[in-house]
Amino acid sequence: METDVLIIGGGPAGLSAAYETASRGLNVTIIEETWYLGGQLVQQTQSFEDMPNHYRQLCGFEIAENLIKKVEPFGIHVLTDHTLIGLYENGEMGISNDRDVFPVKASKIIMATGAAEIAVPFPKWTLPGIMTAGAAQILINRDRVLPGTKTILIGSSSFAFELAKQLHEVGIEVKGIVEQQSDIVLQNNCLIDEIEKLNIPILKNTKVIEAEGKGQVETLVIESNQGPQRIDVDFVCLDGGRNPILEAFLIANCSLSYRKILGGWVPDYDLNFETSSEGVYVAGNSTGITSKAAIFLTGSLSGISVCESLGKINSTEASQMKNLFWEELYQVEQQVNLEGWNSRLKHIEGYMGPNSHQSLSGIGRKING
């Protein structure tokens, strides 16, 4: 099988990259390990502030539907329930559907593999009823199943606060959001105010001691400055953050660097989002976990870079388009995650080297200034 562009991952980053490439006449193939396109957006019923301008005020599932409809006219070859499992000696990618393995020869590859949730281990955290925040969201939004009637969330990112609102809206009693540190991770004051208006306690400086229960979680023991406290629950949501999913980059022999602010190990890439493996590009949360906007905009940026490399866009037009997407990303992240923005630029500069000739107007200034 041959294709101009092979995209690994059919979430928002992969679909954004697919639109930029397929709409300019390139033959595009998407490999997606699940049975549907759209990624985590499919089960998200909330809207987000840190989004590209044209997606603000839309719910997650609406954005997913928008993206899927946007790429439909271009005849993209979509292989759901398929995964990348290896690399042939001749550079072709080994793709499997769990029954057969076949090679795919691609001129360019865009890795949009997303991120994985991090669990929060503590004594007896493997009791039934203790799950990641993402799993709870899938149950209530996609499967229409209530995971329980009373819960506690461990972790204080925007995801935890958004989930707390959703759980409350479907009638589940949220007994608190627990954060071990003195400050919560979330910086969005509006979302904090919403949670406080719902009378959901935000428990800072609070440690989880253990879970208790016979056959499933029944009690969570926490400890704060006021001493230990036992809280009756029938499920617990864990929000330990997310890490970029890296297996595909290891298969493609891409070099990695550790950036704590970006979520841990991240593939090295330049301003065009090309990795250390020639012809392999990166998009989405795999570029570093900073904001929702970055998922879409890095997908578009990598797609434009591929089009430029394959001669579908001239360098002047490509530069203009990339500058616009970079500027939009900067405008979002200076408000919601300036630390993440700066860490991304340092990551790029660290890979390219401070004396690299490659630059984009505006972005080069921000990196060096």
Secondary structure, DSSP 8 states (H G I E B T S, - for coil): -EEEEEEE--SHHHHHHHHHHHTTT--EEEEESSSSSSGGGGG--SB-SSS-GGGTT-BHHHHHHHHHHHHGGGT-EEEET-EEEEE-TTS-EEEE-SS-EEEEEEEEEEE---EEE-----TTTTSTTEEEHHHHHIIIIIS-----SEEEEE--SHHHHHHHHHHHHTT-EEEEEE-SSSS-S---HHHHHHHHHTT--EE-S-EEEEEE-SSS--EEEEEETTEEEEEE-SEEEE---EEE--HHHHHTT--EEEEGGGTEEEE-B-TT-BBSSTTEEE-GGGG----HHHHHHHHHHHHHHHHHHTTSS-HHHHHHHHHHHHHHHHHHHHHH-HHHHHHHHHHHHHHH-TT-S---TTHHHHHH-
